[in-house]
Amino acid sequence: MPQTAQALKLGPISWTQSAPPLIMGIINVTPDSFSDGGRHIGRDKALSHAQQLASEGARILDIGGESTRPGAALVGEDEELDRVIPAISAIAEANLGCAISVDTYKARVADKALAAGAHIVNDVWGLQREPDIAKAAADHQAPVIINHWEKERHADSDILDQMKRFFDRSIAIALAAGVKHADIVLDPGIGFAKDVAENIEILARLEQLCVWGYPLLIGTSRKRFIGSLTGREEPRDRVFGTVASNVVALMKGAAIFRVHDVAAHKDALAVAHAISQQQRT
């Protein structure tokens, strides 16, 4: 069976290999995210959504102030801070019992977000766009989520081999900055500069990433490849397809699931987890 790290400490919560998977609820405080842009902007709306996600079973809340959808506009540091800091502060003050993650690749944003109450840095560029972000995380003793995203790749080489080389570089950056091995989570970056076939292949071979020993986070929620497979054009109609992809990922060793639809995943992953634990005994 796939082997993952034995334990993970994420702010006020923890996870062990035999524990149920962790659900990360998405809170985009952006006007242009592909699925929910504009719905949770501002302190009050972000807090209300956080409370809903926590009540549905989210253990991590991921706050993002810049969309990563294709064609999205770049956001400056100050604007991103204006979006995420009020949301993070409000959610931290509410003490919902969840870990708070800041979804950013900018070192300064990460530093100020961690100071405002965030516990985790979730970097879509895998620490390689602004390597100083690893130092910001280390200074706050915060875990890092390293996402795979390479816009320039060799189409004729194995996708997992490319991913492993990328992760080797990112892990080296993290460790050199003072991040501990136990504070590293890997994300294969489903949908980030990858076509439908590559996304399917990554999920089918996910156990090959688990052998590294780092917990895996999976983010397939409502993404375009789900729509391509199911014929669902509207992101909100891709819930069932997303759940199916995440059940498969859990059975192959994934530990954390970044989703919009928390309630549906809580039930589905609880059943899948029970079956996977029975298989391992």
N, C-alpha and C positions, 0 to 999 in steps of 0.2 A: 504493500500500500504506500501511497505518497507520504513522505515524512516532512513535517514542518517544524518550526521552532517550538520549543516546549512551552514558552511563556512569553507574554508581551504585556508591558505596563503602559497604559495610555491615560495619563492624567488620573482621573478618579475611578477608572475602570481597569480591569485586567482580563486577560484571555489566556487559557492554557490549551494545549493540543486536544484534550478530550472535551473541552467546553463547547457549548453551542456556538455557531458562527456569530460574528458581530455584524450588525446592520448599520451602515453609515447613511444617514438621511441627508439629502442634498438641499442646501439653501442657497440659491443664486440671488445675490443682491445686485442684479444686472438688468439693464433694459433689453438685452439682445440675446440671452441664452436661447438655445434652439427649442427647448420644450416649455420653459416657464418664465421666460424673460419678462421683467416688469412686474411680476406678481408679488415679490417679496422685498421690494426696495424700501428702505427706511427701517428705523429701529423697531417700531411697533409691529409692522408686518412681518419682519424677520423673526421677532420673538414669538409672535402668534404661531407662525409656521413651525418654529422649533418646538414649541409646546405640543403641537399636534403630532409631529414626528416622534417626539419622546413618548407620548402617550400610546402611540402605535407600536412601539418596540425598538426604536432606534437607540443605539448605545453610543454612537458617534454622530456629531452634527458637523457637516462640512460646509464652511462659509466661503463663497467665491465672489469676487468683485470684478472679474474680467472673463468674458466668454471665450471659450476655445473652439467654438464652432467654426467651420470653414468660412472665411470671409469676414469674420468679426473684426471690429475696429480695435486697435491697440489702446490700452488705457494707461495713462501716466500714473506714477506712484501716488501723487497727492490725491487724485480722483479715486484711485482704488482704496486708499486709506479712508477717504470720506465715506466710502460705501461700506467697508467691512468693519471698521473699528466700532461704530455705534451698535452694529448688530452683535458683534462678539461681546462687547461690554454688557449689553442687555441680557444676552443669553447666559453669560458667566454669572451675573448678579442674580439671575432667576434660580440658579442652583438646581438644574433639572436632573442632575445625576448622570449626565452624559459627558463624554470627552468632546472637546471642541477642536475642530481641525480648520486651519486656514488654507484655502486652495490658492496658492500663489507661487510664482517663480522668482519674485523680487525679494532680495535680502532685506531691504529696509522695511517692506511691508510685513514680512515674516517676523522681524524683530519686534515691531510695534504691536502686531497682533498677539504675539506670545506675551508681551508685557500687559496687554489688555485683558488677558484671560484665556487665550487659546492654549491648547496643550500639544498640538501636532502640526507639523508642516507637511502639506501635500503639494509636491512640486511636479507639475505636468512635464517639465523639461528635465526631470531626473537629476537636478542639481548642476546641470551642465551649461545652462544659459547664464546664470549668475552663481558661480561656485561659492561665493561668500554667504549664500543662504544656508549652507551647511554649518558655517561658523555661528550664524545666528541661532540655529537650532541647538547646537552644542552648548552655546552660552546659557541657554535656558533649560538645558538637559531635556530637550524635547525630541520625541521620535520623528523620523522622516519617512514619508512615503515617496518612493522613487518610481516615477512613471516613465515608461518607455515611449519616446517620441523622437523619431528621426525623420526629417522631411526628405533627406537625401540618403537613399539606400540602394543597394545593389539588388535589382529585381531577380537576378539569377542565382542568388545565394540563399541558403536556408534561413528562414525567418527567425527561428529560435537561436541559431548560431549568432546571427546579428544581434539579437536581443541580449544574449549572454555577454557578448563583447561590450555592448553599451552598459549593461549593469556592472560589469567589472570596473569600468571607468567611474561610474557613479559611486559605487561602494568605496572605491579608493579615495574619492573626494570626501565622502562622508567621514571615513575613518581618519583621514589626515586632519580634518577639522576638529576631531574630538568626539564625533558621534559614536556611540557604542554599537557593537554588533547587535545587541539585544534591542536596540532602538531603530532598527531598519526594517521596513516593509517594502516589498516589491509589487509593482503593478505593471502587467504586460501591455497596458495602454491600448486596450481594445478600441478600434475606431480612430486611433491617432495615426494618420497617414498610412492606413492599412485598408486593403480592399476586402470585399466580402469573403473571398476564399482564404485570405490570410487570417482574418478574424476567426473563422471556423477552425482553421488548422491550429491556431494557438490554443483555443479551448479544447480541442481534441487531444493535444499533446501537453496539457497543462502540468501533468505530473512530472514532466522533465524539468520544469522550473522549481518544483517543490523540493527536489533533492538537494538544492542549494542550502536549505535550512532556514530560509527567511519566510515569514508569513507572507501570503499572497493576498492582495486586494484585487477584486474584479469589478470593473465598471462598464457594464453593458447597457445600462438603463436607457430604454427608449431610443437607442441609437439607430442610425440609418441602416446598418446591416440587418438589424432585426426587421425593419420594415421591408427590406429587399427580400428577405426569406418568407415573410408572412403576407406581403402585399398590403400592409397597413401603411398608408401614407402619413397619417397624422401621428406624431410622437405619442400622444396620449392614448392611442389605440394599441400600443405595443407592449402593454403590461404582461400579457400571457407569454408572449415570445421572450420577453426579458426574464421572467420567472424560470422558464425552461432552461435558458442559457446558464442561469445562476445555480440551478439545481445540479446540472452537469458539472459545473465548476466546483461546487462543494464536494461532490463525489470524487473529484480528482484532486482534492486537497486544499482548495482555497479556503481562506479564513475570514475575510472581510468583504462585504458586498455593499458597494456604493450605489444607492437606488433612490428614485423619486417615490416609488410606491412601497412604503414600509410595511403596511399591514399585510398585503398580499405575500410579501417575502417572509415575514415572520412565520406565517403558517407553513408555507411551502418548505422553507429551510429547516424548520423544526422537524418535519417528517423526514426530509432527506438526511438530516443529521442523525436521527435515531436509526435509520437504516444503515448509514455508513459506520456508525459505532458498532452495530451488530456484526457487520462484515469484518471488523478489525479484531473482534474477540475470538 
